[in-house]
Amino acid sequence: MDNIVLPPHDPKNLQKGTIISKQWRIKRKIGEGGFGAVYKVVNVETETSAALKIETHNKREVLKLEAKVKRLFGRTCSVSAQVRIGINTLYAIKQLHDSGFVHRDLKPANMAVGPVGTPEFRFIHIFDFGLARQYVVTSDSGPPKLRKPRPRAHFRGTLRYCSINCHERGEQGRDDDLWCLLYLLVELRGALPWTKSSFSDPYDWELKASIPTESA
């Protein structure tokens, strides 16, 4: 997908037939974001189709966004917001698990709300499935079966949010995604005790491992 930066005008409402860079003809808009839009286009010479992302180079809007981010930095959310985020994220995780996959790297950087001004804004979306793994085996001859866990697995995840099972190189399952959710929800209201740890200190390891995994 090509990426073109335009002068400060509205790139979100380009008309069908508009020629961009003497090469691409607009067919229709596919979607839009905060600083631009994606269009289906065709090459004026070869008639081949492509997706073209067009952005506006509006420094004022970028500065506004940067200032807003700085104002929010370090602040914690309310208990009500924490609960809503938790419920929405849990539902998103359930959808992923129902499809037969575990994410293995749930963290705030891999989550976002939908576009502002749309119904999707009220929902948490999970992305970046580069470390995801299928935990069920499907076949045409019978129902899906749980995939046999490996006795030892490679580390997959982020030290800050991963489960103790992941630290110990165990095969990750659905419960490991839920541990990630627990840690990131705690962080919404404060800081995790091991936030800045590389886990080279045995104390940090013991601190995380001391969290009970079963109810009394």
One Martini backbone bead per residue (centre of mass of N, CA, C, O) as a GRO file, in nm:
protein
  216
    1MET     BB    1   0.092   0.038   0.026
    2ASP     BB    2   0.068   0.353  -0.037
    3ASN     BB    3   0.218   0.677   0.074
    4ILE     BB    4   0.064   1.005   0.101
    5VAL     BB    5   0.150   1.349   0.131
    6LEU     BB    6  -0.039   1.631   0.198
    7PRO     BB    7  -0.152   1.912   0.219
    8PRO     BB    8  -0.352   2.122   0.424
    9HIS     BB    9  -0.615   1.918   0.377
   10ASP     BB   10  -0.884   1.716   0.295
   11PRO     BB   11  -0.833   1.357   0.259
   12LYS     BB   12  -1.139   1.231   0.328
   13ASN     BB   13  -1.291   1.380   0.045
   14LEU     BB   14  -1.227   1.238  -0.213
   15GLN     BB   15  -1.309   1.209  -0.532
   16LYS     BB   16  -1.417   1.039  -0.776
   17GLY     BB   17  -1.138   1.056  -1.013
   18THR     BB   18  -0.907   1.144  -0.869
   19ILE     BB   19  -0.576   1.255  -0.920
   20ILE     BB   20  -0.269   1.105  -0.803
   21SER     BB   21   0.041   1.179  -0.903
   22LYS     BB   22  -0.035   1.095  -1.205
   23GLN     BB   23  -0.134   0.768  -1.122
   24TRP     BB   24  -0.403   0.787  -0.940
   25ARG     BB   25  -0.740   0.665  -0.918
   26ILE     BB   26  -1.024   0.723  -0.764
   27LYS     BB   27  -1.286   0.506  -0.641
   28ARG     BB   28  -1.275   0.461  -0.313
   29LYS     BB   29  -1.346   0.451   0.022
   30ILE     BB   30  -1.240   0.249   0.295
   31GLY     BB   31  -1.102   0.454   0.512
   32GLU     BB   32  -1.042   0.626   0.837
   33GLY     BB   33  -0.858   0.870   1.028
   34GLY     BB   34  -0.703   1.128   1.194
   35PHE     BB   35  -0.485   1.187   0.916
   36GLY     BB   36  -0.672   1.012   0.711
   37ALA     BB   37  -0.693   0.787   0.419
   38VAL     BB   38  -0.834   0.501   0.244
   39TYR     BB   39  -0.800   0.398  -0.100
   40LYS     BB   40  -0.931   0.295  -0.389
   41VAL     BB   41  -0.719   0.228  -0.672
   42VAL     BB   42  -0.594   0.316  -1.005
   43ASN     BB   43  -0.394   0.283  -1.261
   44VAL     BB   44  -0.377   0.490  -1.541
   45GLU     BB   45  -0.210   0.271  -1.719
   46THR     BB   46  -0.275  -0.042  -1.601
   47GLU     BB   47  -0.542  -0.082  -1.410
   48THR     BB   48  -0.443  -0.137  -1.136
   49SER     BB   49  -0.501  -0.225  -0.815
   50ALA     BB   50  -0.517  -0.032  -0.498
   51ALA     BB   51  -0.389   0.094  -0.191
   52LEU     BB   52  -0.431   0.433  -0.054
   53LYS     BB   53  -0.253   0.642   0.163
   54ILE     BB   54  -0.378   0.959   0.290
   55GLU     BB   55  -0.208   1.246   0.416
   56THR     BB   56  -0.182   1.512   0.640
   57HIS     BB   57   0.046   1.793   0.696
   58ASN     BB   58  -0.049   1.873   1.021
   59LYS     BB   59   0.111   2.021   1.276
   60ARG     BB   60  -0.111   2.118   1.466
   61GLU     BB   61  -0.246   1.841   1.518
   62VAL     BB   62   0.005   1.702   1.627
   63LEU     BB   63   0.047   1.895   1.869
   64LYS     BB   64  -0.222   1.841   2.006
   65LEU     BB   65  -0.174   1.541   2.054
   66GLU     BB   66   0.089   1.566   2.214
   67ALA     BB   67  -0.028   1.738   2.445
   68LYS     BB   68  -0.241   1.533   2.538
   69VAL     BB   69  -0.049   1.302   2.607
   70LYS     BB   70   0.112   1.460   2.825
   71ARG     BB   71  -0.131   1.509   3.017
   72LEU     BB   72  -0.188   1.187   3.056
   73PHE     BB   73   0.072   1.129   3.172
   74GLY     BB   74   0.054   0.930   3.473
   75ARG     BB   75  -0.233   0.869   3.476
   76THR     BB   76  -0.525   0.745   3.619
   77CYS     BB   77  -0.797   0.560   3.634
   78SER     BB   78  -1.093   0.473   3.707
   79VAL     BB   79  -1.277   0.221   3.827
   80SER     BB   80  -1.491   0.231   3.607
   81ALA     BB   81  -1.293   0.219   3.367
   82GLN     BB   82  -1.153  -0.041   3.449
   83VAL     BB   83  -1.404  -0.221   3.425
   84ARG     BB   84  -1.476  -0.164   3.130
   85ILE     BB   85  -1.208  -0.258   3.012
   86GLY     BB   86  -1.217  -0.544   3.126
   87ILE     BB   87  -1.478  -0.641   2.990
   88ASN     BB   88  -1.399  -0.582   2.695
   89THR     BB   89  -1.136  -0.750   2.692
   90LEU     BB   90  -1.260  -1.020   2.772
   91TYR     BB   91  -1.436  -1.043   2.519
   92ALA     BB   92  -1.203  -1.036   2.314
   93ILE     BB   93  -1.062  -1.288   2.422
   94LYS     BB   94  -1.295  -1.483   2.380
   95GLN     BB   95  -1.302  -1.461   2.073
   96LEU     BB   96  -1.020  -1.572   2.032
   97HIS     BB   97  -1.056  -1.843   2.182
   98ASP     BB   98  -1.303  -1.941   2.007
   99SER     BB   99  -1.097  -1.961   1.749
  100GLY     BB  100  -0.822  -2.117   1.880
  101PHE     BB  101  -0.657  -1.877   2.026
  102VAL     BB  102  -0.359  -1.735   2.154
  103HIS     BB  103  -0.175  -1.450   2.207
  104ARG     BB  104   0.091  -1.396   2.427
  105ASP     BB  105   0.075  -1.039   2.413
  106LEU     BB  106  -0.075  -0.877   2.629
  107LYS     BB  107  -0.111  -0.518   2.592
  108PRO     BB  108  -0.155  -0.187   2.550
  109ALA     BB  109   0.000  -0.178   2.265
  110ASN     BB  110  -0.232  -0.417   2.168
  111MET     BB  111  -0.450  -0.180   2.214
  112ALA     BB  112  -0.782  -0.043   2.118
  113VAL     BB  113  -0.995   0.179   2.011
  114GLY     BB  114  -1.213   0.303   1.825
  115PRO     BB  115  -1.332   0.535   1.644
  116VAL     BB  116  -1.421   0.839   1.675
  117GLY     BB  117  -1.780   0.856   1.647
  118THR     BB  118  -1.818   0.550   1.693
  119PRO     BB  119  -1.929   0.252   1.818
  120GLU     BB  120  -1.627   0.135   1.841
  121PHE     BB  121  -1.525   0.323   2.079
  122ARG     BB  122  -1.654   0.115   2.310
  123PHE     BB  123  -1.423  -0.079   2.210
  124ILE     BB  124  -1.195  -0.335   2.239
  125HIS     BB  125  -0.894  -0.387   2.051
  126ILE     BB  126  -0.707  -0.653   1.918
  127PHE     BB  127  -0.359  -0.687   1.826
  128ASP     BB  128  -0.097  -0.841   1.726
  129PHE     BB  129  -0.045  -1.183   1.611
  130GLY     BB  130   0.266  -1.283   1.606
  131LEU     BB  131   0.236  -1.478   1.890
  132ALA     BB  132   0.025  -1.653   1.814
  133ARG     BB  133  -0.163  -1.962   1.906
  134GLN     BB  134  -0.277  -2.271   1.845
  135TYR     BB  135  -0.481  -2.484   2.078
  136VAL     BB  136  -0.619  -2.631   1.838
  137VAL     BB  137  -0.741  -2.919   1.658
  138THR     BB  138  -0.847  -2.958   1.330
  139SER     BB  139  -1.109  -3.155   1.158
  140ASP     BB  140  -1.323  -3.338   0.940
  141SER     BB  141  -1.369  -3.604   1.144
  142GLY     BB  142  -1.401  -3.394   1.393
  143PRO     BB  143  -1.365  -3.243   1.666
  144PRO     BB  144  -1.201  -3.037   1.838
  145LYS     BB  145  -0.865  -3.034   1.980
  146LEU     BB  146  -0.634  -3.027   2.200
  147ARG     BB  147  -0.325  -2.929   2.210
  148LYS     BB  148  -0.031  -3.057   2.272
  149PRO     BB  149   0.184  -2.986   2.504
  150ARG     BB  150   0.483  -2.870   2.564
  151PRO     BB  151   0.739  -2.919   2.789
  152ARG     BB  152   0.889  -2.679   2.624
  153ALA     BB  153   0.907  -2.327   2.571
  154HIS     BB  154   0.932  -2.042   2.434
  155PHE     BB  155   0.958  -1.721   2.476
  156ARG     BB  156   0.636  -1.536   2.495
  157GLY     BB  157   0.641  -1.185   2.534
  158THR     BB  158   0.615  -0.970   2.828
  159LEU     BB  159   0.760  -0.931   3.124
  160ARG     BB  160   0.548  -0.738   3.261
  161TYR     BB  161   0.274  -0.939   3.172
  162CYS     BB  162   0.352  -1.212   3.214
  163SER     BB  163   0.349  -1.515   3.324
  164ILE     BB  164   0.505  -1.748   3.517
  165ASN     BB  165   0.484  -1.970   3.304
  166CYS     BB  166   0.645  -1.814   3.091
  167HIS     BB  167   0.908  -1.786   3.251
  168GLU     BB  168   0.915  -2.121   3.270
  169ARG     BB  169   0.850  -2.230   2.974
  170GLY     BB  170   0.559  -2.272   2.928
  171GLU     BB  171   0.273  -2.356   2.799
  172GLN     BB  172   0.042  -2.157   2.657
  173GLY     BB  173  -0.278  -2.040   2.752
  174ARG     BB  174  -0.565  -1.891   2.838
  175ASP     BB  175  -0.468  -1.808   3.129
  176ASP     BB  176  -0.229  -1.628   3.037
  177ASP     BB  177  -0.402  -1.401   2.919
  178LEU     BB  178  -0.536  -1.334   3.197
  179TRP     BB  179  -0.283  -1.239   3.338
  180CYS     BB  180  -0.231  -1.001   3.157
  181LEU     BB  181  -0.494  -0.858   3.224
  182LEU     BB  182  -0.446  -0.821   3.524
  183TYR     BB  183  -0.187  -0.646   3.507
  184LEU     BB  184  -0.305  -0.413   3.329
  185LEU     BB  185  -0.528  -0.335   3.533
  186VAL     BB  186  -0.346  -0.256   3.764
  187GLU     BB  187  -0.196  -0.028   3.599
  188LEU     BB  188  -0.445   0.169   3.576
  189ARG     BB  189  -0.410   0.232   3.912
  190GLY     BB  190  -0.085   0.194   3.881
  191ALA     BB  191   0.186  -0.016   3.983
  192LEU     BB  192   0.402  -0.248   3.926
  193PRO     BB  193   0.655  -0.386   4.111
  194TRP     BB  194   0.808  -0.477   3.811
  195THR     BB  195   0.821  -0.256   3.588
  196LYS     BB  196   1.166  -0.212   3.588
  197SER     BB  197   1.222  -0.508   3.541
  198SER     BB  198   1.443  -0.789   3.426
  199PHE     BB  199   1.462  -1.043   3.628
  200SER     BB  200   1.762  -1.065   3.760
  201ASP     BB  201   1.622  -1.041   4.026
  202PRO     BB  202   1.505  -1.268   4.251
  203TYR     BB  203   1.290  -1.090   4.390
  204ASP     BB  204   1.109  -1.036   4.143
  205TRP     BB  205   1.040  -1.328   4.091
  206GLU     BB  206   0.917  -1.392   4.373
  207LEU     BB  207   0.695  -1.179   4.363
  208LYS     BB  208   0.541  -1.300   4.121
  209ALA     BB  209   0.528  -1.602   4.230
  210SER     BB  210   0.352  -1.526   4.501
  211ILE     BB  211   0.104  -1.529   4.344
  212PRO     BB  212  -0.188  -1.660   4.362
  213THR     BB  213  -0.356  -1.921   4.152
  214GLU     BB  214  -0.558  -1.985   4.389
  215SER     BB  215  -0.820  -2.022   4.571
  216ALA     BB  216  -0.893  -2.070   4.914
   0.00000   0.00000   0.00000
